Amino acid sequence: MISELDILNCFQHLVETPIDDAQIVVGSGDDAAVIKSNIKDLVHSLDVSTVSKHFPKNSDPKDIAYRSISTALSDLAAMGACPSFISIGLTADSKDIQWYKNFTIGTEQILKDFNLKLVGGDITYGELNICVNVFGYPYKKPLTRSNAQVGDDIYITGKLGLARQGLKDFKLKKKSEFINYYFKPEPEFKKSELISPFASSCIDISDGLLKDLKTICSQSNVGATIDYEKIPIHNDMHDLTYGDDYVLCFTTSKKNSDNFQEPDFYKIGQISNKKEVVIKKNNKKLEFDKNGWDSFE
């Protein structure tokens, strides 16, 4: 039998606070972390990943850790924020200490990749799910979903459908370059920093372009017209509703267009005053069977 302490010890080397780290006033070991936040606004988001919904049951625990943290971090990128530290709540039903050590390896890798600090968390026994708290600071200003303006151009920061292909290949046990797009999505922090002075609104495409763009339009009280031929997709039109892309969708004034050129940014449409999102292919409106990804479906 293994104990909660055995598992927590797997993470201990990741949460040791350097003696000269003035940012972390109280690190792991108490009931909560205390973080010094001088003048900057602190940006926080929480994301939960559950087995069979957000990742397959037979996933490697290293990949489960990386994916769960990475998808949570993407919310910071969508807010125009630089990541700083995280905490993790882990519920798992494995009684094999190696499973937790492997989960730790995936956690350590993403901490290194994004220069993050792990400041604590919690662990309990039960059906596998991971709750990740992420914290960061705005590059310039917080980007919201509610400030798109009529006439703004609409951009996305990458191709859609790569993770969809990766998950399909994983399930088929096929060696594929696309599998990492699913298990190791890369939050768009560099592009987030670039757009932060110019974007009027922003969201990450976690639930599908159609659904997430509708969220921007609903909260901004506007509509949108999208040119299907201008959207970079890997598979087919269902890439627009599948989700799991974690590229950014943002709006900005036309005067900023010189700042956003392919292949880093793709202008796919324009904000309108019609209070609906219309995607046209060959000048005909496309109809979709679903709006986007929903964990309750």
One Martini backbone bead per residue (centre of mass of N, CA, C, O) as a GRO file, in nm:
protein
  297
    1MET     BB    1   0.099   0.035   0.018
    2ILE     BB    2   0.009   0.369  -0.033
    3SER     BB    3   0.047   0.706   0.045
    4GLU     BB    4   0.003   1.037   0.040
    5LEU     BB    5   0.296   1.100   0.119
    6ASP     BB    6   0.435   0.942  -0.105
    7ILE     BB    7   0.321   1.119  -0.329
    8LEU     BB    8   0.412   1.401  -0.231
    9ASN     BB    9   0.719   1.327  -0.248
   10CYS     BB   10   0.734   1.338  -0.561
   11PHE     BB   11   0.700   1.676  -0.550
   12GLN     BB   12   0.900   1.820  -0.355
   13HIS     BB   13   1.128   1.920  -0.563
   14LEU     BB   14   0.919   2.128  -0.708
   15VAL     BB   15   0.842   2.309  -0.419
   16GLU     BB   16   1.098   2.428  -0.356
   17THR     BB   17   1.206   2.725  -0.198
   18PRO     BB   18   1.403   2.957  -0.256
   19ILE     BB   19   1.558   3.175  -0.041
   20ASP     BB   20   1.559   3.418  -0.283
   21ASP     BB   21   1.238   3.403  -0.315
   22ALA     BB   22   1.025   3.679  -0.296
   23GLN     BB   23   0.748   3.586  -0.420
   24ILE     BB   24   0.747   3.351  -0.205
   25VAL     BB   25   0.634   3.351   0.113
   26VAL     BB   26   0.447   3.082   0.092
   27GLY     BB   27   0.462   2.759   0.035
   28SER     BB   28   0.478   2.452   0.060
   29GLY     BB   29   0.283   2.304   0.361
   30ASP     BB   30   0.046   2.467   0.376
   31ASP     BB   31  -0.285   2.561   0.316
   32ALA     BB   32  -0.138   2.806   0.164
   33ALA     BB   33  -0.035   3.034  -0.063
   34VAL     BB   34   0.200   3.314  -0.063
   35ILE     BB   35   0.186   3.605  -0.278
   36LYS     BB   36   0.366   3.847  -0.413
   37SER     BB   37   0.188   4.160  -0.560
   38ASN     BB   38   0.232   4.450  -0.565
   39ILE     BB   39   0.105   4.611  -0.856
   40LYS     BB   40   0.017   4.384  -1.010
   41ASP     BB   41  -0.197   4.198  -1.166
   42LEU     BB   42  -0.368   3.900  -1.091
   43VAL     BB   43  -0.394   3.602  -1.280
   44HIS     BB   44  -0.673   3.364  -1.268
   45SER     BB   45  -0.716   3.003  -1.319
   46LEU     BB   46  -0.942   2.717  -1.369
   47ASP     BB   47  -0.887   2.358  -1.441
   48VAL     BB   48  -1.059   2.058  -1.552
   49SER     BB   49  -0.959   1.709  -1.576
   50THR     BB   50  -1.106   1.410  -1.718
   51VAL     BB   51  -1.156   1.099  -1.757
   52SER     BB   52  -1.277   1.037  -2.091
   53LYS     BB   53  -1.299   1.355  -2.164
   54HIS     BB   54  -0.982   1.485  -2.175
   55PHE     BB   55  -0.875   1.181  -2.168
   56PRO     BB   56  -0.761   0.883  -2.202
   57LYS     BB   57  -0.733   0.611  -1.995
   58ASN     BB   58  -0.446   0.509  -2.154
   59SER     BB   59  -0.276   0.729  -2.061
   60ASP     BB   60   0.003   0.878  -1.990
   61PRO     BB   61   0.086   1.042  -1.704
   62LYS     BB   62   0.271   1.248  -1.839
   63ASP     BB   63   0.050   1.349  -2.040
   64ILE     BB   64  -0.167   1.427  -1.840
   65ALA     BB   65  -0.009   1.647  -1.699
   66TYR     BB   66   0.065   1.826  -1.938
   67ARG     BB   67  -0.217   1.875  -2.053
   68SER     BB   68  -0.362   1.989  -1.801
   69ILE     BB   69  -0.173   2.237  -1.776
   70SER     BB   70  -0.174   2.356  -2.062
   71THR     BB   71  -0.482   2.413  -2.085
   72ALA     BB   72  -0.481   2.611  -1.848
   73LEU     BB   73  -0.270   2.817  -1.959
   74SER     BB   74  -0.432   2.918  -2.208
   75ASP     BB   75  -0.605   3.124  -2.049
   76LEU     BB   76  -0.377   3.327  -2.013
   77ALA     BB   77  -0.321   3.386  -2.308
   78ALA     BB   78  -0.614   3.494  -2.361
   79MET     BB   79  -0.550   3.738  -2.137
   80GLY     BB   80  -0.256   3.851  -2.172
   81ALA     BB   81  -0.068   3.645  -1.998
   82CYS     BB   82   0.192   3.566  -1.784
   83PRO     BB   83   0.326   3.301  -1.650
   84SER     BB   84   0.415   3.174  -1.304
   85PHE     BB   85   0.200   2.986  -1.136
   86ILE     BB   86   0.097   2.675  -0.962
   87SER     BB   87  -0.172   2.443  -0.884
   88ILE     BB   88  -0.265   2.102  -0.766
   89GLY     BB   89  -0.544   1.877  -0.811
   90LEU     BB   90  -0.542   1.526  -0.723
   91THR     BB   91  -0.730   1.254  -0.858
   92ALA     BB   92  -0.671   0.901  -0.778
   93ASP     BB   93  -0.671   0.518  -0.831
   94SER     BB   94  -0.384   0.457  -0.788
   95LYS     BB   95  -0.138   0.205  -0.626
   96ASP     BB   96   0.106   0.311  -0.805
   97ILE     BB   97   0.389   0.494  -0.762
   98GLN     BB   98   0.478   0.518  -1.063
   99TRP     BB   99   0.248   0.685  -1.164
  100TYR     BB  100   0.326   0.942  -0.996
  101LYS     BB  101   0.610   0.973  -1.105
  102ASN     BB  102   0.520   1.018  -1.398
  103PHE     BB  103   0.346   1.265  -1.342
  104THR     BB  104   0.588   1.431  -1.241
  105ILE     BB  105   0.745   1.441  -1.507
  106GLY     BB  106   0.533   1.605  -1.663
  107THR     BB  107   0.533   1.844  -1.469
  108GLU     BB  108   0.834   1.919  -1.487
  109GLN     BB  109   0.841   1.980  -1.789
  110ILE     BB  110   0.640   2.225  -1.791
  111LEU     BB  111   0.788   2.397  -1.589
  112LYS     BB  112   1.036   2.433  -1.772
  113ASP     BB  113   0.905   2.535  -2.041
  114PHE     BB  114   0.754   2.793  -1.855
  115ASN     BB  115   0.879   2.889  -1.591
  116LEU     BB  116   0.753   2.748  -1.334
  117LYS     BB  117   0.566   2.736  -1.027
  118LEU     BB  118   0.510   2.513  -0.761
  119VAL     BB  119   0.290   2.587  -0.465
  120GLY     BB  120   0.084   2.337  -0.471
  121GLY     BB  121  -0.190   2.130  -0.315
  122ASP     BB  122  -0.376   1.821  -0.382
  123ILE     BB  123  -0.474   1.482  -0.260
  124THR     BB  124  -0.682   1.204  -0.380
  125TYR     BB  125  -0.915   0.942  -0.379
  126GLY     BB  126  -1.022   0.849  -0.715
  127GLU     BB  127  -1.133   0.957  -0.985
  128LEU     BB  128  -0.971   1.077  -1.247
  129ASN     BB  129  -0.847   1.411  -1.172
  130ILE     BB  130  -0.755   1.757  -1.269
  131CYS     BB  131  -0.668   2.052  -1.083
  132VAL     BB  132  -0.582   2.377  -1.221
  133ASN     BB  133  -0.393   2.646  -1.106
  134VAL     BB  134  -0.348   2.970  -1.255
  135PHE     BB  135  -0.082   3.226  -1.274
  136GLY     BB  136  -0.058   3.584  -1.364
  137TYR     BB  137   0.055   3.856  -1.587
  138PRO     BB  138   0.019   4.120  -1.765
  139TYR     BB  139   0.165   4.255  -2.035
  140LYS     BB  140  -0.050   4.509  -2.052
  141LYS     BB  141  -0.351   4.392  -2.074
  142PRO     BB  142  -0.640   4.264  -2.026
  143LEU     BB  143  -0.806   4.021  -2.203
  144THR     BB  144  -1.123   4.006  -2.344
  145ARG     BB  145  -1.463   3.915  -2.468
  146SER     BB  146  -1.617   4.232  -2.451
  147ASN     BB  147  -1.459   4.435  -2.701
  148ALA     BB  148  -1.579   4.402  -2.964
  149GLN     BB  149  -1.589   4.568  -3.284
  150VAL     BB  150  -1.731   4.706  -3.531
  151GLY     BB  151  -1.496   4.615  -3.797
  152ASP     BB  152  -1.331   4.413  -3.693
  153ASP     BB  153  -1.089   4.192  -3.708
  154ILE     BB  154  -1.035   3.835  -3.754
  155TYR     BB  155  -0.822   3.609  -3.572
  156ILE     BB  156  -0.582   3.346  -3.600
  157THR     BB  157  -0.281   3.145  -3.472
  158GLY     BB  158  -0.378   2.871  -3.631
  159LYS     BB  159  -0.433   2.552  -3.689
  160LEU     BB  160  -0.696   2.329  -3.735
  161GLY     BB  161  -0.712   1.975  -3.619
  162LEU     BB  162  -0.450   1.844  -3.496
  163ALA     BB  163  -0.560   1.713  -3.235
  164ARG     BB  164  -0.774   1.543  -3.366
  165GLN     BB  165  -0.568   1.369  -3.519
  166GLY     BB  166  -0.404   1.274  -3.271
  167LEU     BB  167  -0.630   1.116  -3.128
  168LYS     BB  168  -0.692   0.924  -3.356
  169ASP     BB  169  -0.405   0.798  -3.371
  170PHE     BB  170  -0.393   0.697  -3.079
  171LYS     BB  171  -0.641   0.503  -3.099
  172LEU     BB  172  -0.485   0.347  -3.349
  173LYS     BB  173  -0.182   0.310  -3.280
  174LYS     BB  174  -0.032   0.553  -3.429
  175LYS     BB  175   0.229   0.688  -3.566
  176SER     BB  176   0.254   1.047  -3.484
  177GLU     BB  177   0.295   1.397  -3.505
  178PHE     BB  178  -0.001   1.474  -3.376
  179ILE     BB  179  -0.007   1.378  -3.076
  180ASN     BB  180   0.126   1.634  -2.944
  181TYR     BB  181  -0.115   1.826  -3.000
  182TYR     BB  182  -0.279   1.683  -2.775
  183PHE     BB  183  -0.072   1.634  -2.520
  184LYS     BB  184   0.111   1.917  -2.619
  185PRO     BB  185  -0.007   2.189  -2.597
  186GLU     BB  186   0.072   2.531  -2.697
  187PRO     BB  187   0.071   2.806  -2.556
  188GLU     BB  188   0.029   3.152  -2.687
  189PHE     BB  189   0.243   3.365  -2.553
  190LYS     BB  190   0.393   3.517  -2.776
  191LYS     BB  191   0.133   3.614  -2.923
  192SER     BB  192   0.001   3.746  -2.682
  193GLU     BB  193   0.213   3.969  -2.651
  194LEU     BB  194   0.176   4.091  -2.938
  195ILE     BB  195  -0.148   4.153  -2.912
  196SER     BB  196  -0.205   4.310  -2.640
  197PRO     BB  197  -0.202   4.617  -2.759
  198PHE     BB  198  -0.447   4.549  -2.996
  199ALA     BB  199  -0.662   4.387  -2.875
  200SER     BB  200  -1.016   4.374  -2.805
  201SER     BB  201  -1.022   4.052  -2.817
  202CYS     BB  202  -1.018   3.713  -2.652
  203ILE     BB  203  -0.961   3.354  -2.726
  204ASP     BB  204  -0.957   3.018  -2.685
  205ILE     BB  205  -0.968   2.710  -2.884
  206SER     BB  206  -1.129   2.465  -2.698
  207ASP     BB  207  -1.451   2.444  -2.826
  208GLY     BB  208  -1.432   2.593  -3.086
  209LEU     BB  209  -1.466   2.840  -3.305
  210LEU     BB  210  -1.770   2.884  -3.308
  211LYS     BB  211  -1.822   2.897  -2.999
  212ASP     BB  212  -1.599   3.107  -2.918
  213LEU     BB  213  -1.695   3.335  -3.104
  214LYS     BB  214  -1.977   3.353  -2.982
  215THR     BB  215  -1.878   3.452  -2.710
  216ILE     BB  216  -1.765   3.717  -2.800
  217CYS     BB  217  -2.027   3.826  -2.932
  218SER     BB  218  -2.213   3.809  -2.686
  219GLN     BB  219  -2.027   3.989  -2.491
  220SER     BB  220  -2.019   4.232  -2.728
  221ASN     BB  221  -2.280   4.268  -2.900
  222VAL     BB  222  -2.224   4.094  -3.169
  223GLY     BB  223  -2.095   3.987  -3.482
  224ALA     BB  224  -2.010   3.750  -3.763
  225THR     BB  225  -1.794   3.710  -4.055
  226ILE     BB  226  -1.687   3.411  -4.227
  227ASP     BB  227  -1.418   3.272  -4.422
  228TYR     BB  228  -1.356   2.953  -4.488
  229GLU     BB  229  -1.106   2.979  -4.692
  230LYS     BB  230  -0.926   3.132  -4.451
  231ILE     BB  231  -0.917   2.869  -4.288
  232PRO     BB  232  -0.692   2.675  -4.118
  233ILE     BB  233  -0.715   2.330  -4.201
  234HIS     BB  234  -0.680   1.971  -4.175
  235ASN     BB  235  -0.962   1.836  -4.249
  236ASP     BB  236  -1.256   1.982  -4.182
  237MET     BB  237  -1.537   2.151  -4.081
  238HIS     BB  238  -1.524   2.007  -3.790
  239ASP     BB  239  -1.283   2.180  -3.679
  240LEU     BB  240  -1.484   2.424  -3.587
  241THR     BB  241  -1.619   2.220  -3.335
  242TYR     BB  242  -1.412   2.041  -3.168
  243GLY     BB  243  -1.141   2.146  -3.061
  244ASP     BB  244  -0.821   2.145  -2.904
  245ASP     BB  245  -0.622   2.386  -3.013
  246TYR     BB  246  -0.514   2.656  -2.850
  247VAL     BB  247  -0.564   2.887  -3.011
  248LEU     BB  248  -0.617   3.214  -3.110
  249CYS     BB  249  -0.892   3.446  -3.084
  250PHE     BB  250  -0.907   3.773  -3.242
  251THR     BB  251  -0.953   4.128  -3.217
  252THR     BB  252  -0.910   4.413  -3.451
  253SER     BB  253  -0.820   4.681  -3.590
  254LYS     BB  254  -0.743   4.764  -3.914
  255LYS     BB  255  -0.487   4.944  -3.839
  256ASN     BB  256  -0.329   4.658  -3.739
  257SER     BB  257  -0.265   4.464  -3.990
  258ASP     BB  258   0.056   4.488  -4.016
  259ASN     BB  259   0.107   4.300  -3.748
  260PHE     BB  260  -0.066   4.056  -3.913
  261GLN     BB  261   0.088   3.777  -4.053
  262GLU     BB  262   0.155   3.536  -4.241
  263PRO     BB  263   0.175   3.231  -4.052
  264ASP     BB  264   0.082   3.353  -3.758
  265PHE     BB  265  -0.169   3.502  -3.901
  266TYR     BB  266  -0.535   3.480  -3.955
  267LYS     BB  267  -0.763   3.627  -4.160
  268ILE     BB  268  -1.131   3.538  -4.136
  269GLY     BB  269  -1.280   3.823  -4.061
  270GLN     BB  270  -1.574   4.006  -3.927
  271ILE     BB  271  -1.727   4.238  -3.744
  272SER     BB  272  -2.070   4.277  -3.669
  273ASN     BB  273  -2.431   4.388  -3.626
  274LYS     BB  274  -2.613   4.093  -3.640
  275LYS     BB  275  -2.591   3.883  -3.388
  276GLU     BB  276  -2.416   3.671  -3.568
  277VAL     BB  277  -2.263   3.369  -3.686
  278VAL     BB  278  -2.107   3.358  -4.010
  279ILE     BB  279  -2.029   3.088  -4.235
  280LYS     BB  280  -1.866   3.104  -4.551
  281LYS     BB  281  -1.907   2.908  -4.861
  282ASN     BB  282  -1.926   3.028  -5.151
  283ASN     BB  283  -2.142   3.240  -5.026
  284LYS     BB  284  -2.243   3.016  -4.820
  285LYS     BB  285  -2.407   2.904  -4.555
  286LEU     BB  286  -2.314   2.723  -4.289
  287GLU     BB  287  -2.404   2.411  -4.138
  288PHE     BB  288  -2.428   2.276  -3.803
  289ASP     BB  289  -2.470   2.012  -3.574
  290LYS     BB  290  -2.270   2.176  -3.388
  291ASN     BB  291  -2.123   2.419  -3.179
  292GLY     BB  292  -1.944   2.233  -2.971
  293TRP     BB  293  -1.778   2.161  -2.698
  294ASP     BB  294  -1.918   1.931  -2.436
  295SER     BB  295  -1.894   1.757  -2.135
  296PHE     BB  296  -2.222   1.681  -2.125
  297GLU     BB  297  -2.228   1.511  -2.414
   0.00000   0.00000   0.00000
